């Protein structure tokens, strides 16, 4: 018998209401940052931004072509990856290493550099012992800012291709993709750093450490000596969730009390993960001149979120494997979960992280029930519907374009979105962007099962799920893990690193090319025969397309993993 988790339902409702209440003001602020001619914050941020532009040697007012925008995005990210790789390979001899962290092996350093440059934040290391403070701040925290800023910049450029061409008072004239460095710097100075500072202060007030002091040795109650690792934790945690990064200062991630000490910090971190991706969708609606377009997309994604959360809560309220034993399951399946969060706080956090591409965890996914583990895995296979900063908008628009194209075929009309016809070029580019994800997951899993079977911590269906989850989280640039997999092997470090790179730096260019193609099209007004995409009917069609495409692509492999385990 399924128990109803009323506490989980109430907590989920509160979180959704808070996020939706923040969507319009935060979305309006995002619009002002990237698309308004003037802002009340120009006096505050302008001098610092102009100094950065001078250091970079760029003209922020210069409009870039789509190819140049993509090239600069790739070059800057590539340069940062090289710098990070050098630091990780030499951290033992560099300053700010009070815990004596050794140099990383080259395969693990490659995996870590690619993980954090791609906003994936997958970790095959224990951060508190294997990274110096310099590496934690420059290679981890710094890249959490820059990778999120890259995603926001790509999202802003993507919006310009679909934006209304009507000149509105106070808005910048949109005549191209914009300037990558303008978008990138403003993402840092006006969005991520200020919001991260606010969240950091809340976390510090709740007990999260923020210090450069070294590890603390202390005596336990039994008289033995132990070591308490600390460091600049709050600053990492704030951008980790705001930037939909993931990872963690400690190996236990957000299950560790110093990363996520209270139910209050748990809710704050959940809200932080959701607010920017949803607000960017709202900003999209503002720029296309119809916020109903945005609310339809947000509504469809929230429906998917609520349905998946409901399945997860139902699956984790009890463990069927213990149903015939004299075990009190009134608290639900608490194996691998923290008592301070319980089933509801753990599952809401898990669904949020895998919906947003964050990858942070506050419980052990490997100890979930089969159907409970199916929930985050399915969200990763859908490419994390809310995804991350910027990339979420690109991901949902993949499904939108495919849904409009399919609906057009069904009614016998030329598909049209936001007054622009969807033609062969846009469909081909969108399909390529869509197919990258399943090819990486299925191909990587097949290779992993053949060449890295020894890394699976469990046999049978569950072990297969561990490998499948690893490549799904890498391809979705998520970073969470079924922690039973022993991932620190040369084969997995290299192949997962390559999967992360392709999952981000193939999809981004393809979708920016789609946006540029839409930018060149003539806008035609709606007529009585136009299939409207700002109505809830389209939202239902969009949900159907997402679910059907996901099921057709991944159902067979799910039978070999969590579904097969559930049927045992």
N, C-alpha and C positions, 0 to 999 in steps of 0.2 A: 504494500500500500504506500503510495507517494504522500509524504507529509508536505504540508504547505508552509513555506518559510516566509511568514508574515514580516519578520524583521528585515529579511532580504528584499522583499517587495517594497516596503516603506523606504528603505535606504536607497534603492534604485530610483524610486520616484523622486525623492529629494534631490539626488544627484542630477537627474535629467532636467528637473525644473530649474535648478541653479545654473546649469550649463546653458539652457535655452534663454534664461534671463540675461546671461552675459553675452549671448551671441550677437545681439544687435549693437550694443555699445562697443564691444571689442571689434566686431566686424566693421563698424563705422570708423574706428580708429585705424584699422588696417587699410581701408580705402583712403583715408587722409595721408597715411605714410607713403603709399606708392602712387597715388593717382591724383591727388589734389595739388594745385599750383602753390598754395601757401598753407602753412599750419601754424597754430599757436606755439608749437614746440620748436619752430625753426631757430629761434633765438637761443634756446637751450642746447640743441644738438648740432646746429649748423656749423659752428667753428670747429668742433671736433671732427665732423664729417669732412669738411673742406681740407683739414690737415691730413686725414687718411687718403683722400683723393690725390693730394699732392705727393704723398709718399708712394702711392701706387703708380703715379704718373699717368693718370687717366682723366679724361674730360667726361664728367658724369652726365652732361647734357647731350652728348653725342648719341644719336640713335643707331643701334646695331641691326644688321640683317640677322635673320634667324641662324644662318650658318656661323656668323661671327659670334653671336650670343652663345651658341652651343660650344664653340671652340674655346672661348674664354672661360666658360664654366668648367670644361674638362681640364684645361691647362692649370687653372688655379687649384682645383682639387687634386690634380696629379702632383703639383709642387708640394702641397701640404702633406700628402701621403709620403713622399720621399723624406721630408724633414722628420716626420714622426717615425718612420722606419729607422732612420739613423739614430735617433734618440733611444729607441727601444733596444737596439743592438749594442748600445754603449752606455746604458744607464748606470751600470756599476761604477764607472769612473767619472760620472757627472755629478754636479752638486745636488743638494736637497734629496739625499738618500739616507735618512736616519735609520731606516729599518734594514739597510744592507741588501737591497734587492739585487739579484744577479742580472747579467745581460740576458736578454731573451734569445732563444734559439731562432734561427732565421725563418723557419716555417711558421712558428707561432707569432713572430713579429710581423710577418706578411699578413697573416690572418687578422691580427689585431689592427694593423694600419688600415687594411681594406674594410674591416668591420666598422670602424669609427668614422672613416671618411665617407662611407655610404649611408650613414645614419642607421646602420643595422645594430651595432653594439653587441654583437655576439661575443661571448667571452669563453676562451678555453684556458683561462688562467685564474688564479686567486689574487684579486687586486690588492688586498691588504699586505700580502707577503711577497708578491712577485713584481710589483711596480714600485718605483720610487715616487716621492712626492712630485718631483719634476715631471715624471711620466704621467702621473695621475692628473696633473694640471694642464700640461701642454698636449700630451698625446690623447688624453681622454676628455677632460672637461672642455678644453679649447675646441677640439673637433666636434664635441656635442653642439657647441655654438655655431661653428662654421658649416657643418653638414646640414643643420636645421636652416641656417641662413641660405644655403644653396637651394634647399627645397622651397623655401618661401620665395626666393628670387625666380625660380622656375615657374612657380605658381602665378606670380605676378605677370611674368611674360606670357604665360599661357592664357591668362584672362584677357590680355590685350588683343589677342586674335579673335575673341568672341565679342568684345565690348561693342556697345552701340557707338556709331560714328557721329551721333548728334553732339554738337559742341554744347556742353552744359557749363553754366557759370561756375567758376571756381575749380573746374577740372582741367588737368593737362590735356592738350590735344594728343590723341592717340593716332600715330601715323606709322608705327612699326613695332618691333618687339621690345623696344626700350633699351636701356643700358644695363648690362649685367652687373657692373660694379656699383652703380647707383642702387639697384635693387638689393644687392648683397650687403653693402655697407648699412643701408637703412634697416635691413632686417636685423642686423646686429645692434645698432645704436638705438633704434626707436621701438623695437619689438622685444627681442629676446633678452637683452641685458636688463632693461627696466623691469620687465615682468619676472625675470629670474631673481632679481634683487628682492622683490616683494615676497615671492615664494620662499626664498632662502631665509628671510627674517621670520616668517611664520614657522618654518621648520626648526630654526634655532630656538625659538620660543617654546617649542614642543620637546626640545631635548636632543636634537640632532647636532653632533659636534661640528665645529668649524675652527680648526686650529692648524698651525704648522709645527706644533710640538711633536716630538717623536713618540714611539710606543711607550706605554706605561706598564711597568712591572709591579705586580701586587701579590699579596698573600691571600690564598683562599681560606675558607673557614676550616679546612683540614690542615692548614699550615703549609701547603705546597705553594710554589711560585708559579705564576701564570703571567701572560702578556696580554695587555689590552691595546689593540691597534686602533688608532684614531687618525685624524688628519682633516683636510678640507672637504668634509663630507657634504654639508648642507648645500654648498655651491654646486657640487656635482649633482646632487639629487634634484635640485630645482630645475636645472636645464635638462637633465635626463628625462624629466616628465614633460616639461613645457615644450621641449624640442622633439618630443616623441622619439627619443633616442633609445632608452633602455640601458642594459648593462647595470653595473653597480660598483660601489666602492669596495664592498665586501663580497666574498664568494657566495654567501647566502642571499645576496641581492636585497630586495625590499622586504624580505622576511626577517632580516637582521634588525634587532631593536634600534641600532644606531642609525639606520637608514629610514626606518618607518616605525617609530616607537609607539604610536597611539592610534586609536580609531580615527581621531581628528586628522592626523597626518595622512592616513589612508585615504580619506575622502578628499583632502586637499590635493593629493597626488593624482587621484582619479579625475577630478575636475580639471587640473592642469593639463592632463593628457588630451582631454576632449575639446577644450575651449578654442584653441587656435585652428585645428583642422575644420571645425564646424564654422567658425567665424570667417575663414577664408572662402568657404562655400557661399556664405551670406554676402561677402564682398563681391563675389562673382555675380550674384543676382543684382547687386547695385549697379555694377558696371555694364551689364547687358541691358539695363533699363527696366528690369522686371524682377523684383525680389520674390515674386511667387515662384519663379523658376528655381530659386535657391531653396525655398521652403519645401517644395516638392521633393527635391533631392535629399534635404535634411530629414524630412519625414520618412522617406523610404529607408534611409540608413538607420534611423532610430527603430523602425519596425524590425529590421533584421537584428539589430542590437538586442531588443527586448525579447524576441523569439529565441535567439541563441542563449541569452541569459536565463530564460525560463527553463530551457532544456537542461542547462548546466546545473541550475539550482535543484531541479527535480532529480537529476542523476546523483548529486552529491548529498542529498538529504539522508541517504542511507546507502549502505554497501551490501548489495545482494549476495556477495560471496559470504557474508556473515549472517545472512537471514535465518539460517537454521541453527545458529549457535546462541547461547545465552549471553548475548552482548547487548548492552544498552546503547541504542543508536539514536537517542533523542537529540544529541548534538550533531548528528549527521556523520558523514565520513571525514573524521578529523585527522586521519593519517596524512602527515606531510603539511598540515596547516597549523597556523599560529592560533592559540586560544584567544588572543586579544582581537583577532579578526573574525574567527569562526568561519563557517561555510559561506555565509552570505558575503562577508567582506572579502573573502578570498576569491570567490567566483566572480563578483562584480569587478574586482581588480583584474582578474585574468581575462574576462571578456573585453574589458576596456583596452588592455594592453595589446591584445591580438586584433582588436578592431581598428586600433589607431597605428599599428606598426611600431609600438613603443618597445616591447620586448622585456620590460621590467616584470618581475614576478614577486609575489609575496607569499607563495606557497610552492610545494614541490609537485609539479605537473605530472611527474612520473608515478605519483601515488594516487592520482585521481582514478575514479572508476573508468571503465572503458568508454562509456557514453559521455562521462564528464570530460575525458581527454579528447573525445571527438569534437567537442565544441571549439576549443582554441585552434585545433588542427584545421577544422573546416573554415574558420575565419581567415587563417593564413592562406588556405587554398583559394579563397575568394580575393586574395591579394589585400587583406586587411581593409575592409570597405571604407572606413574613415581614413585609413593609411596615416601618413605623417604630414609635416608642414609642406604644403605645396604638392607633394606627391599624391596626397589623398584626393585633391581636386583632379589631378591628371588621371588617377585610377578610376574614379567614379565616372568621369567623362568618357572613358573607354566603353564602359557599359551603356552610358547614355547614347552614344553614337550608334552602337550596335543595336540598342533597343529601338531607336528611331528608324534605323535601316530596316529592321525586321518588321516593325509596324507598317512601314511604307509598303513593303512587299505584300503584307497581308491585305491591305485595303486597295492595292493597285495604284498607288500614287507615288510620285517621285519623293523620296524622303527629304525632309527639310528640317533644319534645327536653327532656331533663332533667326529665321528669315533667310538662311543660307542653304542652298541645296547640298546634300551629301552625295558626292559622286564617287567614281571608281577610285580615284587617288586617295581620298580620305578613308574609304572603307579598307583599302589594302594596307595603309599605314596603321590604322587602328587594329586590324586583325593581326598584323605583325606584332604590335605592342601587346596585344592580348595573349598571343601564343608563346611569347618569350617566357612567361611565368610557368605554365604547365610543362614546357619542354625542360626548363631548368630543374623543376621539382622531380619529374618522373625520370629524366635522364640521370640526374645526380643520385637519386635513391637507388636506381638499378646498379650504378657503378659502386655505390657505397656498400650495398649488400654483397656484391661479388668480391670487392677488393678490401673491404674494411669490416667484415662480418665480426671479427674479434672485438671490435669496439662496442658492440651492442651489449648492454648490461643484462639483458634478459633474453631468453629463447622465444621462439614462436612469434605469435601475433604481436605481442607487446614489444619485443625487440625490433621487429620490422617497423612498428609505429615510431620508435625512437629515431630510427634512421630517416624515415619519411618526414618526421617533424623537423629534423635538423635541416634538410634541404628546403622544406617549405618555409621555414623561418628565415633562411638565408635568401631565398628568391624573393620573398616579400619584404626584405630589408627590415625584419622585425627584431630578431635577436634573442627571443625567449627560447627555452630548451626543455625537452624531456630529459631531465638531468641524468637518467640512467646511462646515456651514451657517453663513452670515454672518448671525448672529441679531440684531445690533444695528441694527435698522431700526424705525421707529415702528410699522409694522404688526405685526411679530413681537413687539416688546416689549409692546404693548398686548394682543394676542390671547393670547399665551402667559401673560401676567399674569392675564387673566380666566380662562383655563383652570385655572391653579393655584388661584385663589380658589374656583371652583366645584367642583373636584376634592376640596377639603378641607371647605369650609364648607356643602356640600350633603350630602355623605356622612355627616359627623359627626352632624348633627341627625337625619337619617333613621334611622341605626342606634341613636342614643340613644332615639328614639321606639320603636323595636323593643324595646329593652331594657326600657323603661318598661312597654310592653304585656305583656311576659313577667312583669314584677314583679307585675302585678295578677291574674295567673292562679292558680288553685288548683293545687297540686302533687298529682298522683296517683301512687301507687306503681307500680313496674314489675310486670307480670304475665307469664305465660308467652308471651303473644302480642306483647309489646313488642319492637320492633326496637331492639336495644341499640346505642348509639353509643360505648360504651367498649370495643368489640372491634375487632380489626384488620380484620375484614371491612368495617366501616364506613370505616376508613381507606382501603381500596382503592376503595370506592365514591366517597369524597370525591375521591381523586386522579382517578378517571374523570370525575366531574362537572366538576372544574376544567379538565381537558384538553379535554373535549368542548365545554363552553361557550366556552372560548377559541378552539378551532378553528372552531366554527360562526360565531363573531363576527368573527374576524380573518383566517381563511385566505385569502379572496379578495384582501384588500389586501396580504397577505404575498407573494402571487404577483406583484403589481406591484412589489414591492421586493426583499428579499433572496433569495427563492426564484427569482424571475425572473432575478436576477443570477447565481445559482448554476448555472442551466441554460444560460447562455450558452456 
